[in-house]
């Protein structure tokens, strides 16, 4: 199964599928250049002025295509799952317009929405994924790319991209209850899947920036120095001890979501998959074993992708590209 992208196919399909998959992160701009249906290059740029970054990337990488697919995460975007009456897709979209206010904290007039049918719950009902994004956020994002003469083929949400990576990479997805923890620079997101079907997506009060701020305060060093210190660690024990309070808060939030799943479904979450740069830190995945009683592992974004870059550096930063991989699965 693959979940359809939010605002899918803004451009009609072309014979050539060359495009650039871009994850618009708050800390960095990450992307994969897709040529002849396979990744041919990549880039990882610190956050900055997006128009200038795009000009630089297209020039430095000698990119010829003007076609892009982008993924976003923002407080202006959200995902909901709920049962809905089974009907024709066109009628379903019309009906959802009148139902939006029941499921979102925004006015229906100020959002774009898309949906995907996840499964047929019964003869009368289906389980829906509803993706929402505020119009001003999406319009601004589209405008930024259009000013660079770049054409957006798709806009997707990070949580949907990660779910698609998981569903493609792990054949056992339909046999276990699993969760995906995306540790972002400004926010983190947890998605729980019941045997391959998304059940819940929740934003958490935890981020890489929060952790770096704790380290900055304790060590009395600038945020940038805290990031350098963390990236150079060969032994993570000191780091894990220094941020124990933040990690305890994180596991408490996750446990609350796991308990909610167990109460509603009568089953346990059996495995956790980690995404985001901080997930690569030595020993990080071990913090979940005792408080949650669960095995955590990195979400393998390359398992079913033909990626073989010549510079040899990609393997060191590969976990930063998991969301971008979700744009090409």
C-alpha positions as CSV (number, residue, x, y, z in Angstrom):
1,X,0.0,0.0,0.0
2,X,1.1,3.6,-0.7
3,X,-0.7,6.6,0.7
4,X,-1.5,9.2,-2.0
5,X,0.3,12.5,-1.5
6,X,-1.4,15.6,-0.3
7,X,-2.1,18.0,-3.1
8,X,-1.0,15.3,-5.5
9,X,-0.3,15.9,-9.2
10,X,-0.3,19.7,-9.3
11,X,1.3,19.2,-12.7
12,X,0.2,16.6,-15.3
13,X,2.6,13.6,-15.6
14,X,5.2,13.8,-18.3
15,X,7.0,11.1,-20.2
16,X,10.2,11.9,-18.4
17,X,9.9,11.5,-14.6
18,X,13.1,13.5,-13.8
19,X,12.5,15.7,-10.8
20,X,14.0,16.9,-7.5
21,X,12.6,15.6,-4.2
22,X,13.0,18.3,-1.6
23,X,12.4,18.1,2.2
24,X,11.8,21.6,3.4
25,X,13.3,21.2,6.9
26,X,13.6,24.0,9.5
27,X,17.3,23.2,10.1
28,X,18.3,22.3,6.6
29,X,17.2,21.8,3.0
30,X,17.6,18.2,1.9
31,X,17.0,16.8,-1.5
32,X,17.5,13.9,-4.0
33,X,17.9,14.6,-7.7
34,X,16.0,11.9,-9.6
35,X,17.1,11.2,-13.2
36,X,15.8,8.3,-15.3
37,X,13.8,7.1,-12.3
38,X,16.7,6.8,-9.9
39,X,18.6,9.1,-7.5
40,X,21.6,10.6,-9.3
41,X,22.7,13.2,-6.8
42,X,21.8,14.8,-3.4
43,X,22.2,18.0,-1.4
44,X,22.1,19.0,2.2
45,X,22.1,22.8,2.8
46,X,21.8,24.7,6.1
47,X,18.6,26.6,6.5
48,X,18.6,30.0,4.9
49,X,16.8,32.0,2.3
50,X,15.2,29.4,0.1
51,X,15.3,31.3,-3.2
52,X,19.0,31.8,-2.9
53,X,19.5,28.2,-1.9
54,X,17.6,26.9,-4.8
55,X,19.6,29.0,-7.3
56,X,22.8,27.8,-5.8
57,X,21.7,24.1,-5.7
58,X,20.5,24.1,-9.4
59,X,23.8,25.8,-10.4
60,X,26.2,23.7,-8.4
61,X,24.5,20.4,-9.2
62,X,23.9,21.3,-12.8
63,X,20.2,20.3,-12.5
64,X,18.3,20.5,-15.8
65,X,14.8,19.6,-14.7
66,X,12.4,22.3,-13.4
67,X,10.1,19.7,-11.8
68,X,10.1,19.3,-8.0
69,X,8.2,17.3,-5.4
70,X,8.3,18.8,-1.9
71,X,7.5,17.6,1.6
72,X,6.6,20.0,4.5
73,X,6.0,19.9,8.3
74,X,4.4,22.8,10.0
75,X,1.9,23.8,12.7
76,X,-0.2,24.8,9.7
77,X,-0.4,21.2,8.6
78,X,-2.0,18.2,10.2
79,X,-3.3,14.6,9.6
80,X,-6.4,13.0,11.0
81,X,-7.8,9.4,10.7
82,X,-11.5,8.6,11.1
83,X,-14.3,6.4,9.7
84,X,-16.5,7.8,7.0
85,X,-19.4,6.6,4.9
86,X,-18.4,4.6,1.9
87,X,-19.2,6.4,-1.3
88,X,-17.9,7.5,-4.7
89,X,-14.6,9.5,-4.3
90,X,-16.0,12.6,-5.9
91,X,-19.0,12.6,-3.6
92,X,-16.7,11.8,-0.7
93,X,-14.7,15.0,-1.4
94,X,-17.8,17.1,-1.6
95,X,-19.2,15.6,1.7
96,X,-15.9,16.2,3.5
97,X,-16.1,19.9,2.8
98,X,-19.1,20.0,5.2
99,X,-17.4,17.7,7.7
100,X,-14.0,19.5,8.0
101,X,-15.0,21.6,11.0
102,X,-15.6,18.4,13.1
103,X,-12.0,17.3,12.6
104,X,-9.7,20.3,12.4
105,X,-8.9,23.4,14.6
106,X,-9.0,25.7,11.5
107,X,-11.8,27.3,9.6
108,X,-12.6,25.1,6.5
109,X,-12.4,28.2,4.3
110,X,-8.7,28.8,5.2
111,X,-7.4,25.3,4.3
112,X,-6.6,23.0,1.4
113,X,-7.3,19.3,2.1
114,X,-6.8,15.9,0.5
115,X,-7.7,12.4,1.6
116,X,-6.9,8.8,1.1
117,X,-9.0,5.7,1.8
118,X,-6.8,3.4,4.0
119,X,-9.1,0.4,4.3
120,X,-12.8,-0.7,4.1
121,X,-13.9,-1.0,7.7
122,X,-17.2,-2.5,6.8
123,X,-19.7,-2.7,4.0
124,X,-20.8,0.8,4.8
125,X,-17.7,2.5,6.1
126,X,-14.1,3.2,5.1
127,X,-11.2,4.5,7.2
128,X,-9.9,7.8,5.9
129,X,-6.7,9.7,6.1
130,X,-7.4,13.4,6.0
131,X,-4.5,15.8,5.3
132,X,-4.9,19.5,5.9
133,X,-2.7,22.5,5.3
134,X,-3.5,26.2,5.6
135,X,-3.9,28.0,2.3
136,X,-1.5,30.9,3.2
137,X,1.3,28.4,4.1
138,X,0.9,26.4,0.9
139,X,0.4,29.4,-1.4
140,X,3.5,31.0,0.0
141,X,5.5,27.8,-0.5
142,X,4.3,27.4,-4.1
143,X,5.1,31.1,-4.8
144,X,8.7,30.7,-3.6
145,X,9.3,27.9,-6.1
146,X,7.4,29.6,-8.9
147,X,9.6,32.7,-8.6
148,X,12.5,30.4,-9.4
149,X,10.7,29.0,-12.4
150,X,10.3,25.7,-10.7
151,X,7.1,23.6,-11.1
152,X,5.7,21.7,-8.2
153,X,4.5,18.2,-9.2
154,X,3.5,17.2,-5.6
155,X,3.3,18.6,-2.1
156,X,3.3,16.0,0.6
157,X,3.5,16.0,4.4
158,X,6.5,14.6,6.3
159,X,4.5,12.1,8.3
160,X,2.9,10.6,5.1
161,X,6.3,10.4,3.4
162,X,7.8,8.5,6.4
163,X,4.8,6.1,6.4
164,X,5.3,5.4,2.7
165,X,9.0,4.7,3.3
166,X,8.1,2.2,6.1
167,X,5.4,0.5,4.1
168,X,7.7,0.0,1.1
169,X,10.9,-1.0,3.1
170,X,9.5,-3.5,5.5
171,X,7.6,-6.6,4.3
172,X,6.4,-7.4,7.8
173,X,4.5,-4.1,8.2
174,X,1.2,-5.8,7.9
175,X,2.0,-8.3,10.6
176,X,3.1,-6.0,13.5
177,X,1.8,-2.9,15.3
178,X,4.6,-0.3,14.8
179,X,5.4,3.3,15.3
180,X,7.5,5.9,13.6
181,X,9.2,8.7,15.6
182,X,10.4,11.6,13.5
183,X,12.8,13.7,15.5
184,X,12.8,17.1,13.8
185,X,14.9,20.2,14.5
186,X,11.8,22.3,15.6
187,X,9.3,19.6,16.4
188,X,8.8,15.8,16.5
189,X,6.0,13.6,15.3
190,X,4.8,10.1,16.3
191,X,2.8,7.9,14.0
192,X,1.3,4.6,15.2
193,X,0.3,2.0,12.6
194,X,-1.9,-1.0,13.3
195,X,-0.6,-3.8,11.0
196,X,0.4,-1.2,8.3
197,X,-2.7,1.0,8.6
198,X,-2.0,4.4,10.2
199,X,-4.0,4.8,13.5
200,X,-2.7,8.1,15.0
201,X,-0.3,10.9,14.1
202,X,0.6,13.2,17.0
203,X,3.0,16.2,17.3
204,X,5.3,15.9,20.4
205,X,6.8,18.5,22.6
206,X,10.4,17.5,21.8
207,X,12.9,18.6,19.2
208,X,16.6,18.5,18.4
209,X,16.8,22.2,19.0
210,X,15.4,21.7,22.5
211,X,18.1,19.2,23.2
212,X,20.9,21.4,21.8
213,X,19.6,24.3,24.0
214,X,19.9,22.1,27.1
215,X,23.5,21.2,26.1
216,X,24.2,24.9,25.4
217,X,23.0,26.0,28.8
218,X,24.7,23.2,30.8
219,X,28.0,23.6,29.0
220,X,27.7,27.4,28.7
221,X,28.5,27.3,25.0
222,X,26.7,28.7,21.9
223,X,24.0,26.6,20.2
224,X,26.3,26.1,17.2
225,X,29.1,24.8,19.4
226,X,26.7,22.4,21.2
227,X,25.8,21.0,17.8
228,X,29.4,20.5,16.8
229,X,30.1,18.8,20.2
230,X,27.2,16.4,19.7
231,X,28.1,15.5,16.2
232,X,31.7,14.7,17.2
233,X,30.8,12.3,20.0
234,X,32.2,8.8,19.9
235,X,30.7,7.9,23.3
236,X,27.1,9.0,23.9
237,X,26.9,8.3,27.6
238,X,27.6,11.8,28.7
239,X,25.1,13.2,26.3
240,X,22.4,10.8,27.4
241,X,23.0,11.7,31.0
242,X,22.9,15.5,30.4
243,X,19.6,15.3,28.6
244,X,17.9,12.6,30.7
245,X,15.1,15.0,31.8
246,X,14.1,15.8,28.2
247,X,14.3,12.1,27.2
248,X,12.1,11.2,30.2
249,X,9.5,13.7,29.0
250,X,9.7,12.3,25.5
251,X,9.1,8.7,26.5
252,X,6.2,9.8,28.8
253,X,4.5,11.4,25.8
254,X,5.1,8.3,23.6
255,X,3.8,6.1,26.4
256,X,0.6,8.1,26.6
257,X,0.0,7.5,22.9
258,X,0.9,3.8,23.2
259,X,-1.6,3.5,26.1
260,X,-4.3,5.2,24.0
261,X,-3.7,2.7,21.2
262,X,-3.8,-0.2,23.6
263,X,-7.1,0.9,25.2
264,X,-8.8,1.5,21.9
265,X,-7.4,-1.5,20.0
266,X,-6.7,-4.0,22.8
267,X,-3.2,-4.6,21.3
268,X,0.3,-3.3,22.0
269,X,2.8,-1.4,19.8
270,X,5.5,-3.9,19.1
271,X,8.3,-1.9,17.4
272,X,9.5,1.7,16.9
273,X,11.3,3.1,13.9
274,X,13.4,6.3,14.3
275,X,13.9,9.0,11.7
276,X,15.8,12.4,11.8
277,X,19.4,13.3,12.3
278,X,19.5,12.9,16.1
279,X,18.2,9.3,15.8
280,X,21.7,8.4,14.5
281,X,23.4,9.3,17.8
282,X,25.1,6.2,19.4
283,X,22.9,4.8,22.1
284,X,19.8,7.0,21.4
285,X,17.6,4.1,20.4
286,X,18.4,2.4,23.7
287,X,16.5,5.1,25.7
288,X,13.1,3.6,24.8
289,X,13.8,0.0,25.8
290,X,13.2,0.2,29.6
291,X,10.4,2.9,29.9
292,X,8.4,1.6,26.9
293,X,9.5,-2.0,26.7
294,X,10.0,-1.7,23.0
295,X,12.8,-2.3,20.4
296,X,13.7,0.8,18.5
297,X,15.7,0.8,15.2
298,X,16.5,3.3,12.5
299,X,14.0,3.6,9.7
300,X,16.0,2.3,6.7
301,X,15.3,4.7,3.9
302,X,17.6,3.0,1.4
303,X,16.5,-0.6,1.6
304,X,14.6,-0.6,-1.7
305,X,16.3,2.3,-3.5
306,X,19.1,2.1,-6.0
307,X,21.4,4.7,-4.5
308,X,25.1,4.5,-5.1
309,X,26.7,8.0,-5.0
310,X,30.4,8.1,-5.8
311,X,31.6,10.5,-3.1
312,X,31.1,8.0,-0.3
313,X,29.8,10.7,2.1
314,X,26.1,9.9,1.7
315,X,26.2,6.9,4.1
316,X,27.2,9.2,7.0
317,X,24.2,11.4,6.6
318,X,21.7,9.1,5.0
319,X,19.2,9.3,7.9
320,X,18.6,13.0,7.0
321,X,17.0,11.9,3.7
322,X,14.3,9.6,4.9
323,X,11.5,12.1,4.3
324,X,12.9,12.9,0.8
325,X,12.9,9.1,0.1
326,X,9.2,9.1,0.8
327,X,8.7,11.4,-2.2
328,X,10.2,8.9,-4.6
329,X,8.8,5.5,-3.3
